[in-house]
Amino acid sequence: MTADKKHIKSRRAIVWFRKDLRLKDNPSLDSAQKAGREIIPVFIWDEGEGGQWSPGAASKWWLHQSLKDLEQSIASLGGKLILRKGKAKEVLPQLAQSVGADIVYCNKVYGLDDQEVQISLETALSKIGVTVKSSNGSLLNEPWDIKNGSGKPYQVFTPYWRAARSGIYKEPLSYKTSELSLQHADAKSDTLRNLRLLPNHPWHEKLHSHWTVSEDEGHKMIRRTVEEVTQFYSNRRNIPAIDGTSRLSPYLAWGNISPRQVCHAVLSKDADGSRGENKFLTEIGWREFSYHLLHHFPRSTDNPLRPKYASFPWREDAEALSKWQFGNTGYALVDAGMKQLYETGWMHNRVRMVVASFLVKHLLLSWKEGASWFWNTLVDADLASNTQGWQWAAGCGADAAPYFRIFNPILQGEKFDRSGRYVRKWVKPLKNFPTKWLFKPWETPSDILSEQNITLGQNYPNPCVNHAEARARALEALATLPKN
């Protein structure tokens, strides 16, 4: 080997993109740049990673669009994103030898089998003299760093956030993307199409009309959050007809943006600094808390965190589940939320709580059924947040809502969608329905139903369950559990 080739090998590094599909505030890119490395950018699609919790259909659609954007961004800076299919421990050693890299930089992924993936990769690369440097590019704090006074994990949010929220003051990395030494390596790469991320079902095609997926768009959404959302967040976040939430969650899920960028932007706008009391930044705290719980209680994806709920008498009812999934329950707010989800890959947070409560309490169907459906249909599907959210709704998780707190879907609609604008947007048969009867159409006088061309049970469903009876049934089920 010539001296020139040795020189090239000593300077080349692979940056392995994972759930950090951005060029700004990316610790792996920063580390490679500071080390004076020529950067070979790589993404590996391992369809089996995560097992049953490998990305769902909507998530894979978002991933496809994100990779397309990242490819273009890297190409504009003179580099080439190498795409491969397979397991990292098999792909990266071969690729490192092919391009002459002696180090792999990557950011951690905090999934169920991430530690095993990391260890197996390091073992495989060490055999050929290649090292791995991993960083935290997804969270404000490592999930294991925050402990209570006894050195144990927190299971209540408020004391957790009190201990963890100093992390919101970490500033984004300040390197310039134009100065990254991104390379166009002569190495085999799959095409994005060949990764086959897009589902065969045409359902995903309508997502294009609701989302622009890119790093730049993520930053536009941050600016919108700072300028339009945070000022009125406490008052507007529960009104689904108002665009009063940030809609940043899918951009965070695949790392188009980082939580540090969000926090820095919000705090820079906030004159008093908020010292962690900012209501919007508390939502970032819940995301952090969810990862804290997933790390310490990995079985919680499929098992209740509170053991006594393991014996809860869930029902099995495929017909009722289908009615819930596709928004045919006869309860307008629930139906509107589920139709918004199926149309856009997203649902307003207040409505998420209502539809989740309806599934586990009115229908007495397992929270795992809901978690699975959300996992497949949400563009912001995130294993930690999804698990925590569903266990919260079912009363069986950390800091969860008590199971006996049962949302009344009629009153929830009348309170949070007072004018009915949200329901009318998503439930087409009720588009012109009188507000007085909108959330309980089964009580509507027959002459008004006739005027609206509504025949219950035909073009709009009868309620699939009686609220009072369902509430009583849920409380009876709860009473069968051990008291402690």
N, C-alpha and C positions, 0 to 999 in steps of 0.2 A: 504494500500500500504506500502510495506517495505521501510526502509531507502535506501536500495540499488537501488530500482526501482525509487525512487525520484531522486537519484543522476544521474541515467541514463537519466531520462527525462530532467533534468536541463542542461545536456551537449549536447543533440542531437539537430541538426539543419538540416533543408532541404535546399539544394542549388538547386534552380529551374533553369535549363538551358533553354535558349530561343534562341536568335540569337547570342550566345556566346559559340559555341560548341568547347571549348578548355579547357585545364588545366592550361596553362601558361597565365600570365597577365590577370587573371580573377578576377575582384574586389570582386565578391561574394565569391569565394573560399578564397581569401585573408582575407576578413572580418571574415569569419567563422573560419579560422585558428587562426587569432589573438585573437579571443574570446575564444579559447581553445575548440572548438566544435567538436564533432563527426559528420561527414558530411554524410547525406543521399542524394545522387545525384538523381535528378528527371528530366524527360522531359515529357511534356504533349502536345499531338498533338490535337489541336482544329481546325478541318477542316473548321469550319465556321468563325473563327476569320479573320477579314480583309474583309469580305463580298466578293464582286466581285474581290477584290484584295488579296484574299487568294492565297498562293503560286501556281504558274503554274507548268506544267508538268516537265520542266527541273529543276526548283528550287526544286521540291519535290524529284527528282532523287538525286540531290546534298545533300539534307537533309538526305535521306536514307543512303547514303554512309558516311556522317559525323557522324551520330548516330552510325553506325556500328563501325567506328574508335573510337569514344568516349567510347562506351561500352567496347571495348578491352583495351583502355588505363586505364580506371577506374578499370577494372578487374585485370590488371597487378599490380595495387597498392593495391589490396585486397578489393576493393569496388564492388558495383553493381549498375548500372544505372537502376533505376526504370522507365519503360515506361508506360504511361497511355494515354487513349483517353478521351476527354471530355473538359469541361470548367474548367479553373483553380480555379474559385471560388467554384466549386463543388468538384473537385478532391482533392485539397490541404488541406482543413479542415479535410476531412476524413483520408487522408494519415498522416497528422500531428498527429492526435490522435492515429492512428494505430502504428506509429513508436516511439511515445513519444517525439515529437519535439515541442518546444515552440517558435521557430522563423523560418521564411523563408527568406533566402537571395536570391536576384535575381538581374539581370541587366535589365535595362530599354530597351524596344523596342519602337522605335519612329514611330509607324504606325498611322493609322487614328483613331483607337479606343483604343489606348494604355492607355490613361488616364482613360477611362471608365473601362477597364480590371483591371487596378491597383486599382482603388477606390473600385470596387466591391469585389475584392479579399481581400483588407484590411478590408472591412466591415465584410465579412464572417469570416475571421480568428479572428478578434477582439472579436467576440461573444463567441469564445472558448478559449480566453486568449492567442492567438498566435499573435506575432507581425511580421511585414514585414520590411525588410531593403533593399532598392533598391539603385543601383549604376549605374553610366554611364560606360559601358564596351564596347561601340561601336563607340564612337566619341571622338574627341579631346576636343570639347567644347559642353556644353549643347546648344541645338538649340536656347534657349531663352536668353542665357547669352550675346550674342553679339548684341549691339544696336548702332544706329547712334547717332549723337549729339542731336537729338530731342527725343531720347528714342524709336525710331521706328525701325522696321526691315529693313535691307538693301535689295535693289533690284538690285544692281549692284555689280558684283563680286569683282572688284579691291579694292574699299574701304572696302568691307566686309573682304577680306583676309588680308588687311593691319591691320585691327582691331583684326582679329581672329588668325593670324598665330603664335602668341606666344605659342599657344597650341601644336605646333609641337615639343617643347622642353621638354614635359612631358615624363619622363622615364618610361619604363614598370615596373611593380611590381616585386620585387626581391625574392619572396618566392620560396622555392624548392618544386616541385610537389611531390617528394618522402616523404616529411614531412607532407603532407595533410592527415588528419585522415579520409580517405574514408571508409565507412562502407558497409557491405553486409547485409542490413536489411532484416528481414524476413517479406516481404510485397509482396502482389500480384503485378505482373508486366506483361504487355502485351509483346508479342514478336514483334520484329521489323517488321516481315512480316505482323503481324496482324494490324499494323498501316496503311497498304495499301497505302504507299506513291508512289510506282512505278505504272505508268500508264499501262492500259491493252494493249495499242498499243506498239508494239515492237520497235518503233522509238528510245526509250531511250537506247537500248542495245548497240548501236554503240558509245555512249558517253564514255564507259569504255576504248576504245582504244585511247581517246584523253585526258583523265584526270585521275590523281591519287588524290583521295579526302581523305585528312587526315591533321591533325595538323602538323605532321612532314613534309609532302610535302609542306604545306604552308610556313614553315620556309626555306625549300630548295628553294622555289620560291623567298622568300625575299633575300636570299644569291645570287641567280642568278641575281636578280634585281640590287643589289649593285655592283656585280662584272662585269656584262655584259651589263646591260641596261642603267643605269643612266648616265654613261660616255658619251654615244652617243645619249641620248634620244632626244635632240632637233633636231638632224639631221635625226634620223631613225624612229621616232614615226609615221611619215606620210606615210611610205613605207610599204604597206601591205604584200609584198612578203618577207620582212625581219622580223625576230622574234625580233622586236625592242621595244615592249611594255612589261610591267611587267606580264600581265595575273594574277594579284593578285585579281582582282575584285570579282570572285566567292568565294575566301577564306575569303575576307572581308565581303561579303554579309551574310554568315552564321556564321561568327565569328570564323572560324578556326584559324585566326590570328587577331590581333588588329591593328588599325592605329598607335597606339603608338609604337608598335614593328617595323612597317615599317619605320616610321619617325626616330626612334632611330638608326636603322641599316644604313639608308641612311646618316644621319648626322654624324654618327661615322666614315663613310668612307670619308666624304667630309671634306677635310683639312681646308677650309676657313669658315666652319660652315654655309655658304650660307645665314644665317639670313632670311630665308623664300623666297629667290629668286630662289632657286633650282627649275628648270622647272618641274621635276618629282613630287616634293612635292606639286606643285601647283595643280596637279591632285587630291591629297588628299584634297586640299582646295575646289575644285569644289564639291567633295562629301559632305564636311561639309556644303557648301553653299546650296546644294540641300536639306539637312535636315533642315537647317534654314528656307528655303522657305516653305517646306512641313508643318512644325510646324505652321508657321504664316498664311499660306494660304492653309489649308487642302482641300478646294474645288478644288484646282488646278489639282487634279488627273483626274477630269472630266470636268473642266471648264477652259477656257483661263484666264490667270492671267490679261491680258489686255482686259478689258470688251468689247471694240469695236469689237474684233474678235468673239464674241458670234454670230454675224450675218453673219459670213463669209459663202459664198455660196458653201459649200462642196458638192461634187457629191456623189452619191451612185452607185457603179458599182462593183458587185460581181465578174464578170469575170476579170476585171482589177486588183482587189484586189488579186485574186488568182494567177494571173500571177506574181505579185510582190512578194507574199508570197513564192512562190516556185521557184523563179529565172527564169522566162520565159518571161522577158520583151523585149528581143532582144538587150538590152544594156549590154555589156559584164561585165563591172565593177559592175553594179547593180546585175546582175545574179550571179556573182561569190560570192558577199557578202551574198546574200540570201541563196545560196547553202552551203557556209561555215557555216552559222548559223544553217541550218537544219541538217547538218552533225555533227557539233561539239558542238552546244549549245553556240557558242561564235562568235563574229565578230570583226574584226579589227576596231579601233575607227574611223579612217579616212573614211573607207567604211561605217560605221554606219551613218556618216553625209551625205554621198552621197545617200545612199538608202532612208534615211529619207526625204531628200530634194526631191527626185524623187517621193515619194508617195504623199507628200502634195502639190507639185508644178507642176510636170509633169502630175500626174494623178488626182490632185485636190481631193484626198481622205483625210478624216479627220485624223489629227494626233492621234486621239483616236484609230483609227483602227491599226495604227502602234504600239502604246503603248501596246495595247492588245496582238498583235502578239509577240512582243518582250518579254512581260511579261510571255508568255507561253513557249517560246522557248529558252530563255537565261538562262544559268546556273548561271549567275551573276545578275539575275533580282533583282532589288532593287527599291522599290517604289519611293523613293525620286529622285534618279538619273534618273530613267526611265521617270518620269514625267517632270523633268527639261530638260532632253535631247530632248524629243519630242516637248515640248513647245518652246525650243530654235530653233529647226529646222523649226517649223511652224511660227516663228516670233511673237508668242503671249504670250511668257513668260517673266520672268525677265532677263534683260541683253541678250535678244535674238538676233539672227541674223535677220536682216531686211528681211521681206518676199520677197522684190523685189530682194534680192540676191539669184539668182537661179543657183545652180551648173549645169554646163554642164557635163553630165556623160561621154561624149566622151573625152573632154579635161582633166577631172579629171583622167581618165584612162591613157591617154597619159603622163600626168605629174607625177603621183604617182606610176604607174605600167609600167614604160617606156619600160621595156623588155618584159612585158606581162606574167611574171612568175606566178603572182598571179592568173590572169584570167585562164591561161592554167591549173593550178592545180585544179581549182574548176569547170570549164565549160568544160567537157570532149570533146564535139564535136569540140571545138576550140583548142584542145591540141597542134596541129601542125600548127595552122593557122599563116600566115605571119603577122608580127608585124604591118606592114604598114596599114593593113585593120582590125586588131583585134578588135578595138573599134567602127568600123562602117562597119560591114560585109555586110550590104545592098548595099554598094558602091563598093564592090569587083567585079572585072571583072569575067565574067561567066566562063572563062577557069580556073581561080584559084579556084573558088567554086567547079568546077567539079573535079579538082585535089585533093581537100580536101574532096571530097565526101559529100559536104554540099549542101543541098537543103533547102533554106530558106522557112520557113513555115512548114517544115516537121521535119528534125532532128536538126534544130536550128531555133528559131522563128524570124519572121519579127519584126521590132520594133513596140511595141504596141501603140506608139504615136510618132509623129514627134516633134523633140526637139524645133524647132523654133515656131511651132504652139502651142505647150504646154506652152512655155514661154509666148507667147502673151496672151493665155487664162488665165494664172495665174495672169498676171498683170491686166487684165480686171477685174478679180474677186477681186483683191486687191482694185481697184479703186471704187468698190461699197461700201466700208466701210467709216464710218465717218472720217473726216480728223483729228480730235482730239480724 
